[in-house]
């Protein structure tokens, strides 16, 4: 993974963004935030598991579905299957060491 600082994100109130193999942060100081970096590393793993492009397709489709369900962009974003896994485990800094393959599937009502 490659870390990049791109201040343009700040005006959109985005602290970080992961586009494999890059983790892009708005402020260089965000690279010191272990929880934020762990959250983004979880997305790197998800992207690798889905061979990158299918991740983005699934992410977008899930966002659209969640937006239809919640009628709110923030709620839709927070309920995307990939974001649920990342938010639920971002503070567990060793999560990726114990995470099972396709761990994000635990965050769906289809597979529990």
N, C-alpha and C positions, 0 to 999 in steps of 0.2 A: 504494500500500500504506500501511496505517496501523499504527503500532506502539503496542502497549498493554502495560502491566505489570499482571500479575495474580498476586499472591503465592500464590494457591490452588494453582497448578501445582506449587509446591515440595513440598508434602506428598505428591504423587504421583511425585516424582522426575522431573518433566518440566521441562526448561529452556525449551523453546519449542514453540509449536504454531501452525500456519498454517491459518486459516479465511478464505479470500478475502473481503475484501481486507485482513484483519487478520493481523499477525504478533504473537502474544501471547507475552511472555516472563515468567518467574517473578521475575527480578531486573532492575532497571533497568540494572545494570552489564552484563548480557548483551547489551545493545544495542551495546556497544563491541567485542564479540567478532565480528570480521569473518567468521570461518569459520562461526560459528553463523548469523549474519544471511544469509550467502551460501547456506547450506543451505536456509534458509526461503524465500529468494527463488527458489530453484530450484523449490520446491513451488508458489509463486505462479504461475510460468510453466507448470508442469504443469497446474495447475487451470484456468488460462485456456485452454490448448490443448484441454482436454476439456470446455470450457464449464461448468465448476465442478461441477455435480451429478454427472455421470458419473464425475468423478474420485473422489468419495467412495464411490460404489458400487463402482467397480473396486478402490479401496484396500481396502475392507472384504472384498470377495470374495477378493482376493489374500491378505489377512491370514488368512482362514479356510483357504484352500488351503495356505498356508505353515505354519500351525499344525498342520494335519493331517499335513503332511509331516515337520515337525521335532519336534512334540509339546512345544514350548517357546515361550512368548510372546516372549521376547527374540529368539530365532533367527527366529521368524516375522516379527516386526517388521523386523529388519535385512534380510530377504530379500524384502520387498515391492518390487515393481519400481520404484516411485517413490523409495523410500528408498535402494535400491542406486544409482540415478543420483545422488541428492543426496549420499550419503556418498562416493561415488567422486570427486565433483567439487567438494566443498565448499571445499577448500583452493586450488582454481584460481579466484582471485577474478575473473578475466575470462571465466569459463566461459560465462556467459549472453550474452556478446557474440559468441561463436563457435558456440554450441550450435545444432544443427539442429532443425527442427520435429519434434516427437514424439521427442526424443532419448532418452527413457526406454525406447523399444522396443529399443534396443541391449542392454538388460539382461535380455532374455528369451532362452530357448533356441530359441524359435520363429524369431526374426529376429536374425541376427548380422551 
